[in-house]
Structure formats: C-alpha cells, structure tokens
C-alpha cells in the first residue's frame, strides 16, 4: 500500500512537511496546499517558498493548483517545470464557499462543459502525462460533484478521455463538506472502470479505518490521508506494523516545528498561531486532557503554551506506560 499526505491549507506547508518527513519518513508523496496562479505574477512569494526544491529536499512533492483558467494553469505549469517539478495536481475538491463561488475547486464540477474545455486545453499543452522523462504529468483531486453523486457518472466520462497520472477521489459531494459518509460505492465503480490509477481519500483516521478500506477494496493500492495523519504523525508507521506515538516523539516533533516556524515566520505570535492550529487535530490523542487543551488554546505566549503542552504530554506518557 502506498500512502500520500493530503494538501491541507494552513497545515501541511513546507515547514510541516519537512519536519514530518525528518521524524516520520513514511509518505510516498506529499501534496502542497493549493497554489493560485495569477495572470500577472504567477505565484506570491509565500507560494514560491512552498515549491522551492531546497524547502522540499528528500521528498516527492506534487504542487497543487487551484484555477479554472487554462492559460493560468499552463503558465504556472511551465513555471513549476523551471523549478524541476514534473507532476501537478488540479484541485477539483475544495468545498470552501469563497472558492466555489468563483467556479473553482468543487465549484468547477458544476460546469462540466467548461471543465472539459479546460482539460482539452491543458492536455494539448502537455500531451504526454505518464512516463517520459521531462514531461509534465497531471493528476486530479476531485469530489463526486456539487449536490448529487450521480453527477460523477458524467464527470468520469470526461476524465476517462485524458491521460491522467492518477485520479484522487474524495467520494463526497460539495454539499457534504466533510459530513455524511464517503460514498464507497461510487469510489468502487470508478476504481473498476478507470483507465488510470485511482487513489482514495476520505475519513481514514485510524489503523482500523484503513484495514476496513483494504478489506473492501483489496485492489486499491494507494490512499491519501489528511486529518488522520495530522492527528497522529505516527499513523503510517502503525499501518506498517510499528509502534504508536510516544510522548517523547510528539515533544520532539512539536519542538522542531516551533523552531522551524520561528525561522520561517515573522514573530512569536505567528508561530503560536500555527502551533495552535495544529492542536485542533492533535487534540484527539488526548480525550482525557480537556483542561490542558483549553490552556493551549488560550495561551498568549510561547512559555505559557509550552507549559500546557508539557503537562498534557504527561498524560500520554502515563497511558503508554500502562499499555
């Protein structure tokens, strides 16, 4: 089984990827949070940092683009080739209202004819998308549609016409956001009928979740993990038969993140915000730690934050000692 780290805006940027890979090197691919190409200045300086090779050493990174303009996609792809990247992912899944209202992300799925014209144009610009050295390979990350999973039948007819590197499916419609259950039936149909590799993404939070998925789809060889992997940095290791996360490992992980964010960001307040954002996911490791989690959320300084984290990690140490 191959494992990809999903793009999560504000979370899985280059600092996070670098620390994750240094301490828990298990992902086969990492996908950048979406980049938004623009007509004049292709990428902002913040986005350039995401794709600089020196910020992604030793990992396989796939930059993800969010756009519904073929000319912007093509220009951005050429820029990415200059940095040495040979694969791009198109975001057709973001459910955010501000994104969808502009006809991007999942909103692009509501305009299948325009989407088909877009794909015609970008694959004409990059006609080989599979195996030749130096080519630009294109993958898609998609939902099932805007409102109804039946929309996906027509969307798959469109996707099949193109030499996709792979199709990553989050089997929900946009209106689900992250609620309701992923539609495994729709995913299974795509897996059986697609002429290109199909990757699953959605609600795989634990070893047990992945085991159930593998029992249902033994022919699937790749999954993309997002919230579950961020909630437990050791998840892939556990999936491969390794040990659960220790308090010492989590402490080192958080310390490395704080140090690297300190170098990348403009001040303590920004670093603190980034670390608190991560704790929205890590909190699931501490079902009995609500008091300290509340202190982390309310911390106004790094010393206050570190004290709350130290107290919380003791609960993980005690739990692991009992196991």
ABEGO torsion letter per residue (X at the ends): XBBBBBBBBGAABAAAAAAAAAABBABABBBBBBBBBBAABABBAAAAAAABAAAABGBBBBBBBBBABAAAAAAAAAAAAAAGBABBBBBAABABAAAAAAGBEAAAAABAAAAAAAAAAAAAABABBAABBGBBBBBBBBBAEAABAAAAAAAAAAAAABBBABBBBBBBBAAAEABEBBBAAAAAAAAAABABBBBBBEGBABAAAAAAAAAABAABABBBBBAAAAABAAAAAAAAGBBBBBAAAAAAAAAAAAAAAAAABAEAAAAAAAAAAAAAAAAAABAAAAAAAAAAAABABAAAAAAAAAAAAAAAAAAAAAX
